[in-house]
Amino acid sequence: MIKWAIIFFVISLIAGFFGFTGVASGARTVAKVLFFIALVIFLIVLIFGVLLGVLVF
């Protein structure tokens, strides 16, 4: 998911450079949403990993 966020970020940069502000804005929004979804999933997995690690050991 981080890979897709980076891809959309690069698309946003290129579109902004060439003057396509609508496309750049949309790609930036998609990149931000994907990044925050990936961050939330990472934190959930981290918390469960720590809690289950404490239970196992």
PDB file of N, H, CA, C and O in Angstrom:
ATOM      1  N   MET A   1       0.828  -1.188   0.000  1.00  0.00           N
ATOM      2  CA  MET A   1       0.000   0.000   0.000  1.00  0.00           C
ATOM      3  C   MET A   1       0.876   1.255   0.000  1.00  0.00           C
ATOM      4  O   MET A   1       0.535   2.259  -0.627  1.00  0.00           O
ATOM      5  N   ILE A   2       2.000   1.189   0.705  1.00  0.00           N
ATOM      6  H   ILE A   2       2.277   0.374   1.214  1.00  0.00           H
ATOM      7  CA  ILE A   2       2.930   2.323   0.691  1.00  0.00           C
ATOM      8  C   ILE A   2       3.455   2.537  -0.732  1.00  0.00           C
ATOM      9  O   ILE A   2       3.681   3.670  -1.159  1.00  0.00           O
ATOM     10  N   LYS A   3       3.642   1.439  -1.452  1.00  0.00           N
ATOM     11  H   LYS A   3       3.458   0.519  -1.106  1.00  0.00           H
ATOM     12  CA  LYS A   3       4.118   1.537  -2.834  1.00  0.00           C
ATOM     13  C   LYS A   3       3.140   2.350  -3.675  1.00  0.00           C
ATOM     14  O   LYS A   3       3.553   3.206  -4.457  1.00  0.00           O
ATOM     15  N   TRP A   4       1.851   2.085  -3.515  1.00  0.00           N
ATOM     16  H   TRP A   4       1.516   1.389  -2.880  1.00  0.00           H
ATOM     17  CA  TRP A   4       0.843   2.822  -4.276  1.00  0.00           C
ATOM     18  C   TRP A   4       0.787   4.277  -3.842  1.00  0.00           C
ATOM     19  O   TRP A   4       0.580   5.162  -4.672  1.00  0.00           O
ATOM     20  N   ALA A   5       0.970   4.538  -2.547  1.00  0.00           N
ATOM     21  H   ALA A   5       1.139   3.819  -1.873  1.00  0.00           H
ATOM     22  CA  ALA A   5       0.978   5.918  -2.070  1.00  0.00           C
ATOM     23  C   ALA A   5       2.145   6.689  -2.693  1.00  0.00           C
ATOM     24  O   ALA A   5       1.989   7.848  -3.077  1.00  0.00           O
ATOM     25  N   ILE A   6       3.303   6.053  -2.791  1.00  0.00           N
ATOM     26  H   ILE A   6       3.429   5.111  -2.479  1.00  0.00           H
ATOM     27  CA  ILE A   6       4.463   6.706  -3.405  1.00  0.00           C
ATOM     28  C   ILE A   6       4.222   6.940  -4.894  1.00  0.00           C
ATOM     29  O   ILE A   6       4.591   7.985  -5.431  1.00  0.00           O
ATOM     30  N   ILE A   7       3.603   5.966  -5.558  1.00  0.00           N
ATOM     31  H   ILE A   7       3.303   5.118  -5.123  1.00  0.00           H
ATOM     32  CA  ILE A   7       3.304   6.121  -6.984  1.00  0.00           C
ATOM     33  C   ILE A   7       2.369   7.309  -7.207  1.00  0.00           C
ATOM     34  O   ILE A   7       2.607   8.121  -8.102  1.00  0.00           O
ATOM     35  N   PHE A   8       1.319   7.419  -6.412  1.00  0.00           N
ATOM     36  H   PHE A   8       1.126   6.760  -5.686  1.00  0.00           H
ATOM     37  CA  PHE A   8       0.393   8.541  -6.565  1.00  0.00           C
ATOM     38  C   PHE A   8       1.054   9.865  -6.203  1.00  0.00           C
ATOM     39  O   PHE A   8       0.724  10.897  -6.788  1.00  0.00           O
ATOM     40  N   PHE A   9       1.980   9.854  -5.250  1.00  0.00           N
ATOM     41  H   PHE A   9       2.248   9.016  -4.775  1.00  0.00           H
ATOM     42  CA  PHE A   9       2.714  11.059  -4.907  1.00  0.00           C
ATOM     43  C   PHE A   9       3.571  11.527  -6.078  1.00  0.00           C
ATOM     44  O   PHE A   9       3.623  12.719  -6.379  1.00  0.00           O
ATOM     45  N   VAL A  10       4.239  10.587  -6.733  1.00  0.00           N
ATOM     46  H   VAL A  10       4.197   9.619  -6.488  1.00  0.00           H
ATOM     47  CA  VAL A  10       5.062  10.933  -7.891  1.00  0.00           C
ATOM     48  C   VAL A  10       4.186  11.444  -9.036  1.00  0.00           C
ATOM     49  O   VAL A  10       4.551  12.403  -9.716  1.00  0.00           O
ATOM     50  N   ILE A  11       3.039  10.810  -9.247  1.00  0.00           N
ATOM     51  H   ILE A  11       2.742  10.032  -8.694  1.00  0.00           H
ATOM     52  CA  ILE A  11       2.102  11.288 -10.268  1.00  0.00           C
ATOM     53  C   ILE A  11       1.662  12.715  -9.946  1.00  0.00           C
ATOM     54  O   ILE A  11       1.558  13.553 -10.842  1.00  0.00           O
ATOM     55  N   SER A  12       1.406  12.987  -8.675  1.00  0.00           N
ATOM     56  H   SER A  12       1.491  12.307  -7.947  1.00  0.00           H
ATOM     57  CA  SER A  12       1.011  14.333  -8.264  1.00  0.00           C
ATOM     58  C   SER A  12       2.112  15.346  -8.545  1.00  0.00           C
ATOM     59  O   SER A  12       1.834  16.447  -9.020  1.00  0.00           O
ATOM     60  N   LEU A  13       3.355  14.984  -8.258  1.00  0.00           N
ATOM     61  H   LEU A  13       3.580  14.089  -7.872  1.00  0.00           H
ATOM     62  CA  LEU A  13       4.466  15.896  -8.523  1.00  0.00           C
ATOM     63  C   LEU A  13       4.620  16.181 -10.011  1.00  0.00           C
ATOM     64  O   LEU A  13       4.808  17.329 -10.413  1.00  0.00           O
ATOM     65  N   ILE A  14       4.541  15.136 -10.825  1.00  0.00           N
ATOM     66  H   ILE A  14       4.389  14.204 -10.499  1.00  0.00           H
ATOM     67  CA  ILE A  14       4.708  15.306 -12.265  1.00  0.00           C
ATOM     68  C   ILE A  14       3.553  16.115 -12.846  1.00  0.00           C
ATOM     69  O   ILE A  14       3.767  17.003 -13.672  1.00  0.00           O
ATOM     70  N   ALA A  15       2.326  15.809 -12.415  1.00  0.00           N
ATOM     71  H   ALA A  15       2.152  15.088 -11.744  1.00  0.00           H
ATOM     72  CA  ALA A  15       1.169  16.551 -12.922  1.00  0.00           C
ATOM     73  C   ALA A  15       1.233  18.018 -12.494  1.00  0.00           C
ATOM     74  O   ALA A  15       0.879  18.905 -13.271  1.00  0.00           O
ATOM     75  N   GLY A  16       1.676  18.274 -11.280  1.00  0.00           N
ATOM     76  H   GLY A  16       1.964  17.554 -10.649  1.00  0.00           H
ATOM     77  CA  GLY A  16       1.818  19.647 -10.822  1.00  0.00           C
ATOM     78  C   GLY A  16       2.880  20.400 -11.593  1.00  0.00           C
ATOM     79  O   GLY A  16       2.727  21.589 -11.876  1.00  0.00           O
ATOM     80  N   PHE A  17       3.960  19.710 -11.934  1.00  0.00           N
ATOM     81  H   PHE A  17       4.085  18.745 -11.704  1.00  0.00           H
ATOM     82  CA  PHE A  17       5.035  20.337 -12.698  1.00  0.00           C
ATOM     83  C   PHE A  17       4.553  20.759 -14.085  1.00  0.00           C
ATOM     84  O   PHE A  17       4.930  21.817 -14.588  1.00  0.00           O
ATOM     85  N   PHE A  18       3.718  19.920 -14.693  1.00  0.00           N
ATOM     86  H   PHE A  18       3.412  19.060 -14.284  1.00  0.00           H
ATOM     87  CA  PHE A  18       3.222  20.223 -16.031  1.00  0.00           C
ATOM     88  C   PHE A  18       1.967  21.093 -16.027  1.00  0.00           C
ATOM     89  O   PHE A  18       1.458  21.432 -17.095  1.00  0.00           O
ATOM     90  N   GLY A  19       1.460  21.458 -14.861  1.00  0.00           N
ATOM     91  H   GLY A  19       1.873  21.183 -13.993  1.00  0.00           H
ATOM     92  CA  GLY A  19       0.346  22.390 -14.781  1.00  0.00           C
ATOM     93  C   GLY A  19      -1.030  21.762 -14.681  1.00  0.00           C
ATOM     94  O   GLY A  19      -2.032  22.474 -14.743  1.00  0.00           O
ATOM     95  N   PHE A  20      -1.106  20.464 -14.529  1.00  0.00           N
ATOM     96  H   PHE A  20      -0.292  19.885 -14.479  1.00  0.00           H
ATOM     97  CA  PHE A  20      -2.403  19.798 -14.381  1.00  0.00           C
ATOM     98  C   PHE A  20      -2.781  19.804 -12.900  1.00  0.00           C
ATOM     99  O   PHE A  20      -2.610  18.802 -12.206  1.00  0.00           O
ATOM    100  N   THR A  21      -3.293  20.936 -12.424  1.00  0.00           N
ATOM    101  H   THR A  21      -3.432  21.750 -12.988  1.00  0.00           H
ATOM    102  CA  THR A  21      -3.528  21.087 -10.992  1.00  0.00           C
ATOM    103  C   THR A  21      -4.655  20.192 -10.479  1.00  0.00           C
ATOM    104  O   THR A  21      -4.610  19.730  -9.339  1.00  0.00           O
ATOM    105  N   GLY A  22      -5.653  19.948 -11.305  1.00  0.00           N
ATOM    106  H   GLY A  22      -5.690  20.324 -12.231  1.00  0.00           H
ATOM    107  CA  GLY A  22      -6.744  19.064 -10.883  1.00  0.00           C
ATOM    108  C   GLY A  22      -6.277  17.646 -10.679  1.00  0.00           C
ATOM    109  O   GLY A  22      -6.625  17.002  -9.689  1.00  0.00           O
ATOM    110  N   VAL A  23      -5.492  17.161 -11.611  1.00  0.00           N
ATOM    111  H   VAL A  23      -5.210  17.684 -12.415  1.00  0.00           H
ATOM    112  CA  VAL A  23      -4.951  15.802 -11.501  1.00  0.00           C
ATOM    113  C   VAL A  23      -3.993  15.724 -10.324  1.00  0.00           C
ATOM    114  O   VAL A  23      -3.992  14.737  -9.588  1.00  0.00           O
ATOM    115  N   ALA A  24      -3.177  16.757 -10.141  1.00  0.00           N
ATOM    116  H   ALA A  24      -3.177  17.558 -10.738  1.00  0.00           H
ATOM    117  CA  ALA A  24      -2.211  16.775  -9.041  1.00  0.00           C
ATOM    118  C   ALA A  24      -2.930  16.759  -7.691  1.00  0.00           C
ATOM    119  O   ALA A  24      -2.505  16.071  -6.763  1.00  0.00           O
ATOM    120  N   SER A  25      -4.002  17.510  -7.591  1.00  0.00           N
ATOM    121  H   SER A  25      -4.347  18.069  -8.345  1.00  0.00           H
ATOM    122  CA  SER A  25      -4.762  17.554  -6.343  1.00  0.00           C
ATOM    123  C   SER A  25      -5.411  16.213  -6.039  1.00  0.00           C
ATOM    124  O   SER A  25      -5.384  15.749  -4.899  1.00  0.00           O
ATOM    125  N   GLY A  26      -5.991  15.594  -7.054  1.00  0.00           N
ATOM    126  H   GLY A  26      -6.013  15.971  -7.980  1.00  0.00           H
ATOM    127  CA  GLY A  26      -6.616  14.282  -6.861  1.00  0.00           C
ATOM    128  C   GLY A  26      -5.606  13.214  -6.493  1.00  0.00           C
ATOM    129  O   GLY A  26      -5.855  12.402  -5.601  1.00  0.00           O
ATOM    130  N   ALA A  27      -4.479  13.206  -7.165  1.00  0.00           N
ATOM    131  H   ALA A  27      -4.277  13.865  -7.889  1.00  0.00           H
ATOM    132  CA  ALA A  27      -3.446  12.214  -6.866  1.00  0.00           C
ATOM    133  C   ALA A  27      -2.870  12.433  -5.471  1.00  0.00           C
ATOM    134  O   ALA A  27      -2.551  11.475  -4.768  1.00  0.00           O
ATOM    135  N   ARG A  28      -2.739  13.698  -5.074  1.00  0.00           N
ATOM    136  H   ARG A  28      -2.999  14.476  -5.645  1.00  0.00           H
ATOM    137  CA  ARG A  28      -2.234  13.993  -3.734  1.00  0.00           C
ATOM    138  C   ARG A  28      -3.199  13.479  -2.666  1.00  0.00           C
ATOM    139  O   ARG A  28      -2.775  12.922  -1.654  1.00  0.00           O
ATOM    140  N   THR A  29      -4.495  13.668  -2.899  1.00  0.00           N
ATOM    141  H   THR A  29      -4.840  14.120  -3.722  1.00  0.00           H
ATOM    142  CA  THR A  29      -5.500  13.201  -1.947  1.00  0.00           C
ATOM    143  C   THR A  29      -5.477  11.684  -1.826  1.00  0.00           C
ATOM    144  O   THR A  29      -5.534  11.144  -0.721  1.00  0.00           O
ATOM    145  N   VAL A  30      -5.394  10.996  -2.960  1.00  0.00           N
ATOM    146  H   VAL A  30      -5.348  11.435  -3.858  1.00  0.00           H
ATOM    147  CA  VAL A  30      -5.333   9.525  -2.947  1.00  0.00           C
ATOM    148  C   VAL A  30      -4.080   9.060  -2.223  1.00  0.00           C
ATOM    149  O   VAL A  30      -4.133   8.110  -1.442  1.00  0.00           O
ATOM    150  N   ALA A  31      -2.948   9.721  -2.474  1.00  0.00           N
ATOM    151  H   ALA A  31      -2.904  10.492  -3.109  1.00  0.00           H
ATOM    152  CA  ALA A  31      -1.694   9.343  -1.818  1.00  0.00           C
ATOM    153  C   ALA A  31      -1.786   9.523  -0.307  1.00  0.00           C
ATOM    154  O   ALA A  31      -1.313   8.674   0.448  1.00  0.00           O
ATOM    155  N   LYS A  32      -2.390  10.618   0.138  1.00  0.00           N
ATOM    156  H   LYS A  32      -2.775  11.308  -0.476  1.00  0.00           H
ATOM    157  CA  LYS A  32      -2.532  10.855   1.565  1.00  0.00           C
ATOM    158  C   LYS A  32      -3.431   9.813   2.218  1.00  0.00           C
ATOM    159  O   LYS A  32      -3.118   9.312   3.298  1.00  0.00           O
ATOM    160  N   VAL A  33      -4.541   9.486   1.572  1.00  0.00           N
ATOM    161  H   VAL A  33      -4.795   9.893   0.694  1.00  0.00           H
ATOM    162  CA  VAL A  33      -5.460   8.493   2.126  1.00  0.00           C
ATOM    163  C   VAL A  33      -4.785   7.125   2.224  1.00  0.00           C
ATOM    164  O   VAL A  33      -4.885   6.453   3.250  1.00  0.00           O
ATOM    165  N   LEU A  34      -4.103   6.716   1.162  1.00  0.00           N
ATOM    166  H   LEU A  34      -4.021   7.262   0.328  1.00  0.00           H
ATOM    167  CA  LEU A  34      -3.419   5.425   1.180  1.00  0.00           C
ATOM    168  C   LEU A  34      -2.331   5.383   2.240  1.00  0.00           C
ATOM    169  O   LEU A  34      -2.149   4.366   2.910  1.00  0.00           O
ATOM    170  N   PHE A  35      -1.607   6.485   2.393  1.00  0.00           N
ATOM    171  H   PHE A  35      -1.755   7.311   1.849  1.00  0.00           H
ATOM    172  CA  PHE A  35      -0.550   6.526   3.406  1.00  0.00           C
ATOM    173  C   PHE A  35      -1.125   6.370   4.804  1.00  0.00           C
ATOM    174  O   PHE A  35      -0.590   5.606   5.607  1.00  0.00           O
ATOM    175  N   PHE A  36      -2.205   7.081   5.109  1.00  0.00           N
ATOM    176  H   PHE A  36      -2.639   7.702   4.457  1.00  0.00           H
ATOM    177  CA  PHE A  36      -2.774   6.997   6.448  1.00  0.00           C
ATOM    178  C   PHE A  36      -3.450   5.644   6.710  1.00  0.00           C
ATOM    179  O   PHE A  36      -3.442   5.165   7.844  1.00  0.00           O
ATOM    180  N   ILE A  37      -4.023   5.035   5.696  1.00  0.00           N
ATOM    181  H   ILE A  37      -4.029   5.424   4.775  1.00  0.00           H
ATOM    182  CA  ILE A  37      -4.563   3.684   5.863  1.00  0.00           C
ATOM    183  C   ILE A  37      -3.435   2.707   6.169  1.00  0.00           C
ATOM    184  O   ILE A  37      -3.571   1.863   7.055  1.00  0.00           O
ATOM    185  N   ALA A  38      -2.320   2.813   5.444  1.00  0.00           N
ATOM    186  H   ALA A  38      -2.210   3.498   4.724  1.00  0.00           H
ATOM    187  CA  ALA A  38      -1.178   1.945   5.690  1.00  0.00           C
ATOM    188  C   ALA A  38      -0.615   2.179   7.089  1.00  0.00           C
ATOM    189  O   ALA A  38      -0.214   1.231   7.764  1.00  0.00           O
ATOM    190  N   LEU A  39      -0.586   3.434   7.525  1.00  0.00           N
ATOM    191  H   LEU A  39      -0.912   4.204   6.977  1.00  0.00           H
ATOM    192  CA  LEU A  39      -0.085   3.746   8.860  1.00  0.00           C
ATOM    193  C   LEU A  39      -0.968   3.136   9.943  1.00  0.00           C
ATOM    194  O   LEU A  39      -0.459   2.595  10.925  1.00  0.00           O
ATOM    195  N   VAL A  40      -2.274   3.219   9.774  1.00  0.00           N
ATOM    196  H   VAL A  40      -2.687   3.658   8.976  1.00  0.00           H
ATOM    197  CA  VAL A  40      -3.202   2.645  10.753  1.00  0.00           C
ATOM    198  C   VAL A  40      -3.057   1.121  10.792  1.00  0.00           C
ATOM    199  O   VAL A  40      -3.030   0.530  11.872  1.00  0.00           O
ATOM    200  N   ILE A  41      -2.966   0.491   9.639  1.00  0.00           N
ATOM    201  H   ILE A  41      -2.988   0.971   8.761  1.00  0.00           H
ATOM    202  CA  ILE A  41      -2.785  -0.966   9.596  1.00  0.00           C
ATOM    203  C   ILE A  41      -1.483  -1.358  10.274  1.00  0.00           C
ATOM    204  O   ILE A  41      -1.446  -2.336  11.020  1.00  0.00           O
ATOM    205  N   PHE A  42      -0.405  -0.601  10.024  1.00  0.00           N
ATOM    206  H   PHE A  42      -0.435   0.193   9.418  1.00  0.00           H
ATOM    207  CA  PHE A  42       0.875  -0.881  10.659  1.00  0.00           C
ATOM    208  C   PHE A  42       0.769  -0.794  12.174  1.00  0.00           C
ATOM    209  O   PHE A  42       1.280  -1.661  12.883  1.00  0.00           O
ATOM    210  N   LEU A  43       0.105   0.252  12.677  1.00  0.00           N
ATOM    211  H   LEU A  43      -0.310   0.957  12.101  1.00  0.00           H
ATOM    212  CA  LEU A  43      -0.024   0.416  14.121  1.00  0.00           C
ATOM    213  C   LEU A  43      -0.866  -0.691  14.748  1.00  0.00           C
ATOM    214  O   LEU A  43      -0.557  -1.157  15.844  1.00  0.00           O
ATOM    215  N   ILE A  44      -1.920  -1.111  14.065  1.00  0.00           N
ATOM    216  H   ILE A  44      -2.171  -0.732  13.175  1.00  0.00           H
ATOM    217  CA  ILE A  44      -2.750  -2.199  14.584  1.00  0.00           C
ATOM    218  C   ILE A  44      -1.947  -3.492  14.651  1.00  0.00           C
ATOM    219  O   ILE A  44      -2.005  -4.205  15.653  1.00  0.00           O
ATOM    220  N   VAL A  45      -1.203  -3.797  13.601  1.00  0.00           N
ATOM    221  H   VAL A  45      -1.156  -3.217  12.787  1.00  0.00           H
ATOM    222  CA  VAL A  45      -0.381  -5.003  13.593  1.00  0.00           C
ATOM    223  C   VAL A  45       0.700  -4.917  14.667  1.00  0.00           C
ATOM    224  O   VAL A  45       0.993  -5.916  15.324  1.00  0.00           O
ATOM    225  N   LEU A  46       1.290  -3.756  14.853  1.00  0.00           N
ATOM    226  H   LEU A  46       1.053  -2.944  14.319  1.00  0.00           H
ATOM    227  CA  LEU A  46       2.315  -3.566  15.877  1.00  0.00           C
ATOM    228  C   LEU A  46       1.759  -3.788  17.271  1.00  0.00           C
ATOM    229  O   LEU A  46       2.386  -4.459  18.091  1.00  0.00           O
ATOM    230  N   ILE A  47       0.591  -3.232  17.546  1.00  0.00           N
ATOM    231  H   ILE A  47       0.082  -2.687  16.880  1.00  0.00           H
ATOM    232  CA  ILE A  47      -0.022  -3.384  18.870  1.00  0.00           C
ATOM    233  C   ILE A  47      -0.384  -4.843  19.124  1.00  0.00           C
ATOM    234  O   ILE A  47      -0.093  -5.367  20.199  1.00  0.00           O
ATOM    235  N   PHE A  48      -1.011  -5.506  18.159  1.00  0.00           N
ATOM    236  H   PHE A  48      -1.247  -5.080  17.286  1.00  0.00           H
ATOM    237  CA  PHE A  48      -1.351  -6.905  18.341  1.00  0.00           C
ATOM    238  C   PHE A  48      -0.106  -7.767  18.466  1.00  0.00           C
ATOM    239  O   PHE A  48      -0.104  -8.735  19.226  1.00  0.00           O
ATOM    240  N   GLY A  49       0.951  -7.437  17.736  1.00  0.00           N
ATOM    241  H   GLY A  49       0.949  -6.650  17.119  1.00  0.00           H
ATOM    242  CA  GLY A  49       2.194  -8.194  17.840  1.00  0.00           C
ATOM    243  C   GLY A  49       2.816  -8.080  19.215  1.00  0.00           C
ATOM    244  O   GLY A  49       3.321  -9.063  19.756  1.00  0.00           O
ATOM    245  N   VAL A  50       2.782  -6.880  19.785  1.00  0.00           N
ATOM    246  H   VAL A  50       2.371  -6.081  19.345  1.00  0.00           H
ATOM    247  CA  VAL A  50       3.331  -6.693  21.127  1.00  0.00           C
ATOM    248  C   VAL A  50       2.471  -7.405  22.160  1.00  0.00           C
ATOM    249  O   VAL A  50       2.992  -8.059  23.063  1.00  0.00           O
ATOM    250  N   LEU A  51       1.167  -7.280  22.029  1.00  0.00           N
ATOM    251  H   LEU A  51       0.743  -6.749  21.295  1.00  0.00           H
ATOM    252  CA  LEU A  51       0.277  -7.924  23.015  1.00  0.00           C
ATOM    253  C   LEU A  51       0.374  -9.444  22.929  1.00  0.00           C
ATOM    254  O   LEU A  51       0.432 -10.115  23.960  1.00  0.00           O
ATOM    255  N   LEU A  52       0.391  -9.985  21.743  1.00  0.00           N
ATOM    256  H   LEU A  52       0.344  -9.440  20.906  1.00  0.00           H
ATOM    257  CA  LEU A  52       0.497 -11.438  21.605  1.00  0.00           C
ATOM    258  C   LEU A  52       1.886 -11.936  21.973  1.00  0.00           C
ATOM    259  O   LEU A  52       2.033 -13.050  22.476  1.00  0.00           O
ATOM    260  N   GLY A  53       2.894 -11.128  21.728  1.00  0.00           N
ATOM    261  H   GLY A  53       2.775 -10.223  21.319  1.00  0.00           H
ATOM    262  CA  GLY A  53       4.248 -11.499  22.134  1.00  0.00           C
ATOM    263  C   GLY A  53       4.378 -11.598  23.647  1.00  0.00           C
ATOM    264  O   GLY A  53       5.073 -12.474  24.161  1.00  0.00           O
ATOM    265  N   VAL A  54       3.704 -10.694  24.359  1.00  0.00           N
ATOM    266  H   VAL A  54       3.139  -9.982  23.941  1.00  0.00           H
ATOM    267  CA  VAL A  54       3.732 -10.736  25.820  1.00  0.00           C
ATOM    268  C   VAL A  54       2.992 -11.962  26.318  1.00  0.00           C
ATOM    269  O   VAL A  54       3.418 -12.584  27.291  1.00  0.00           O
ATOM    270  N   LEU A  55       1.889 -12.326  25.670  1.00  0.00           N
ATOM    271  H   LEU A  55       1.543 -11.821  24.880  1.00  0.00           H
ATOM    272  CA  LEU A  55       1.127 -13.495  26.090  1.00  0.00           C
ATOM    273  C   LEU A  55       1.886 -14.794  25.834  1.00  0.00           C
ATOM    274  O   LEU A  55       1.787 -15.734  26.623  1.00  0.00           O
ATOM    275  N   VAL A  56       2.635 -14.854  24.750  1.00  0.00           N
ATOM    276  H   VAL A  56       2.715 -14.091  24.109  1.00  0.00           H
ATOM    277  CA  VAL A  56       3.348 -16.072  24.391  1.00  0.00           C
ATOM    278  C   VAL A  56       4.581 -16.255  25.255  1.00  0.00           C
ATOM    279  O   VAL A  56       4.874 -17.364  25.704  1.00  0.00           O
ATOM    280  N   PHE A  57       5.308 -15.164  25.490  1.00  0.00           N
ATOM    281  H   PHE A  57       5.070 -14.264  25.126  1.00  0.00           H
ATOM    282  CA  PHE A  57       6.549 -15.279  26.265  1.00  0.00           C
ATOM    283  C   PHE A  57       6.282 -14.818  27.645  1.00  0.00           C
ATOM    284  O   PHE A  57       7.184 -14.824  28.483  1.00  0.00           O
TER     285      PHE A  57
END
